Amino acid sequence: MSSKIPEVIPLSDLGQGAAAVIRRVRDSQTPAVITQRGRAKAVLISIEAYRQSEAERELLARLARGEQEIAAGRGEDLDAVLAEADAILNRRKA
């Protein structure tokens, strides 16, 4: 996600110009903070930013789970994991 300062949009403005707000968020790749009565209530991001964020979150969750498995003495041998990954990638190429 972008490190740009998010645009702050009152909920009433969003209701009147939702299509324009969505277009700005998509084009700028900058989130928009939606406010209600002057308080932040939601964040609007582009679908691309959402998908990237979800992929990164999933990767971090998998890494954390792997660290927990290693700490508990569970897990797989690295060579076996890499061989399995190579087999999966080679099947996808075929």
HUCOR-V785005 format. One record per helix or strand. SS is the DSSP state (A for helix, B for strand). FROM is the first residue (numbers start at 1). TO is the last residue. Records with the same first field share a line. If there is no record, write none. Layout:
SS->FROM-TO / FROM-TO
//
This chain:
B->7-10 / 32-36 / 39-44
A->11-16 / 18-28 / 47-71 / 78-93
//
